[in-house]
Amino acid sequence: MECPNCSAQIEPEASRCQHCGHELAVKVLSRQERDNFNGITIEEKGDSDNRRQYAGSGDRPRVKQVNIAFDSSSWTGKLIVAAILGLLVFFFLPLFMFVVLAAGAVLVVVWLLRMFSR
C-alpha cells in the first residue's frame, strides 16, 4: 500500500505512515479479511465479485451490498441508459412534436384570420 501523503510504501494493516506520520483514514482489507468482514465495504472497480453477500454472525443481521455502475461492462447501467433513451424517444419526442405542431397550427389559424379580416 502507498501513503497518500509521501508516496512511501507502508504495510496494509498500518493506521499511520511510518515515514511521515500521516494518519490513514481507509483500511485496505485482504481478500480473507473482506470475506470475513461483518459490515459494508467499498469494492474496487473491476472486482470479479460484483455482487457479494455478507453474512452476519450470531444475532447480527445480514447485509447485502449490490454495486450499480454505469460503465460499459454493467448490464444494469446499460438497462438504465436504455430506459432513459426509450423514455426520451417514445414519450418526450412525440410530446414535443405535438406541442410544436399544435403551436404551428394556432399560428397558421391566427395568420389566416388576420388575412381574411382585412
C-alpha positions as CSV (number, residue, x, y, z in Angstrom):
1,M,0.0,0.0,0.0
2,E,1.2,3.5,-0.7
3,C,0.9,6.6,1.6
4,P,-1.3,9.3,0.0
5,N,0.9,12.0,1.6
6,C,4.5,11.0,0.9
7,S,4.1,8.0,-1.5
8,A,6.2,5.7,0.7
9,Q,5.3,2.0,0.8
10,I,3.6,1.1,4.0
11,E,2.1,-2.1,5.5
12,P,-1.6,-2.6,4.5
13,E,-2.7,-3.0,8.2
14,A,-0.9,0.2,9.3
15,S,-3.1,3.0,10.7
16,R,-0.5,5.7,10.0
17,C,2.5,6.1,7.8
18,Q,5.9,5.1,9.4
19,H,7.7,7.7,7.3
20,C,5.7,10.9,7.6
21,G,3.2,10.1,10.3
22,H,0.2,10.7,8.1
23,E,-2.9,9.1,9.6
24,L,-4.6,6.7,7.1
25,A,-8.4,7.0,7.1
26,V,-9.1,4.0,4.9
27,K,-8.0,0.5,5.7
28,V,-7.5,-1.9,2.8
29,L,-8.7,-5.4,3.6
30,S,-7.2,-8.5,2.3
31,R,-9.5,-10.9,0.5
32,Q,-9.8,-13.1,3.6
33,E,-10.5,-10.2,5.8
34,R,-13.1,-8.8,3.4
35,D,-14.8,-12.2,3.1
36,N,-15.0,-12.5,6.9
37,F,-16.0,-8.8,7.5
38,N,-19.4,-8.3,9.0
39,G,-20.3,-4.9,7.5
40,I,-20.3,-2.8,4.4
41,T,-17.2,-2.4,2.3
42,I,-16.3,-0.3,-0.8
43,E,-15.4,-2.6,-3.6
44,E,-12.7,-1.6,-6.1
45,K,-13.8,-1.2,-9.8
46,G,-13.2,-4.3,-11.8
47,D,-13.5,-6.6,-8.9
48,S,-14.6,-10.1,-10.1
49,D,-17.3,-10.3,-7.4
50,N,-19.7,-7.5,-8.5
51,R,-22.4,-8.9,-6.2
52,R,-21.4,-10.1,-2.7
53,Q,-23.5,-11.0,0.3
54,Y,-22.0,-10.7,3.7
55,A,-23.5,-13.0,6.4
56,G,-23.7,-11.7,9.9
57,S,-22.6,-13.7,12.9
58,G,-24.9,-14.6,15.7
59,D,-27.8,-12.1,16.1
60,R,-26.4,-9.6,13.7
61,P,-28.5,-9.0,10.6
62,R,-27.3,-9.9,7.1
63,V,-26.0,-7.1,5.0
64,K,-26.3,-7.3,1.2
65,Q,-24.3,-5.0,-1.0
66,V,-25.0,-4.5,-4.7
67,N,-22.9,-2.4,-7.0
68,I,-24.6,-0.4,-9.7
69,A,-22.2,1.1,-12.2
70,F,-22.7,3.0,-15.4
71,D,-19.6,1.7,-17.2
72,S,-19.7,-0.4,-20.3
73,S,-19.5,-3.8,-18.5
74,S,-22.5,-3.3,-16.3
75,W,-25.8,-4.7,-17.5
76,T,-27.8,-2.6,-15.0
77,G,-26.1,0.6,-16.3
78,K,-27.0,-0.4,-19.9
79,L,-30.6,-1.1,-18.8
80,I,-30.9,2.3,-17.1
81,V,-29.5,4.1,-20.1
82,A,-31.8,2.2,-22.5
83,A,-34.8,3.0,-20.3
84,I,-33.9,6.7,-20.3
85,L,-33.4,6.8,-24.1
86,G,-36.6,4.9,-24.6
87,L,-38.5,7.4,-22.5
88,L,-36.9,10.3,-24.4
89,V,-37.7,8.8,-27.9
90,F,-41.1,7.3,-27.2
91,F,-42.6,9.9,-24.8
92,F,-40.9,13.2,-24.8
93,L,-40.1,13.4,-28.5
94,P,-43.7,12.8,-29.6
95,L,-44.9,15.1,-26.9
96,F,-42.5,17.8,-28.2
97,M,-43.6,17.2,-31.8
98,F,-47.3,17.5,-30.8
99,V,-46.7,20.8,-29.0
100,V,-44.7,22.2,-31.9
101,L,-47.4,21.1,-34.4
102,A,-50.2,22.5,-32.2
103,A,-48.4,25.8,-31.8
104,G,-47.8,25.9,-35.6
105,A,-51.5,25.2,-36.3
106,V,-52.5,28.0,-33.9
107,L,-50.1,30.4,-35.7
108,V,-51.5,29.4,-39.1
109,V,-55.1,29.9,-37.9
110,V,-54.2,33.3,-36.5
111,W,-52.5,34.3,-39.7
112,L,-55.5,33.1,-41.8
113,L,-57.9,35.0,-39.6
114,R,-55.9,38.2,-39.9
115,M,-55.7,37.8,-43.7
116,F,-59.5,37.3,-44.1
117,S,-60.4,40.0,-41.6
118,R,-58.9,42.8,-43.7
